[in-house]
Every structure is written in structure tokens, then in C-alpha cells.
């Protein structure tokens, strides 16, 4: 969207940036695939090339989302940690309900 200002110069009126859904989805896919390959051959056994090829993307596209294989390991660890916490919260919430329902 453009608007006019003095002397016919145009100014760009930018809209607030929204998170790019496709970019985040690909980042998640890369993280999941890397975790799968780390599980099969270990961290050192999996290469950026293997991860990229298995998803049908180029290495530069991989590096657009992650600066290094180390960063993807950190992301995978964070992802797994968050999933474990979600599970624990469900268990805790369910346990508290059972105690309340039994009157204890």
C-alpha cells in the first residue's frame, strides 16, 4: 500500500509482519526428520545433506532455517522437552481430577 506525500513522493505504508506459517512448518519438518536420523545413526552419523535430501530440499534451504547441525540438535532437544512437559501436565491434571472425584 502506498500513499502520497509532499512533492509527489510516495511512502510505503508497511503492514505488521505475521509469522510465516510455511517457514515454521518446514522448520518443524526439518527438526522432526533430523531427530529421526539422529535416532538411527546418532548425531555424528547424520549429515545436513542426508536431512536435506530426505525432505527434498537443498542444503542452502536447510541453512536458511538453521545455522548449523548443532542448532537443529538444540531445537530437537527443546521440542522433545516440551512434548514431555505436555505429557506430564496431562498426567498431573488427570491425577488431580481423580483425587478430587474420590474425595481425597
Secondary structure, DSSP 8 states (H G I E B T S, - for coil): -EEE-GGG-EEE--------HHHHHHHHHHHHHHHHHHHHH-TTT--HHHHHHHHT--HHHHHHH-S-HHHHHHHHHHHHHHHHHHHHHHHHHHHHHHHHHHT-
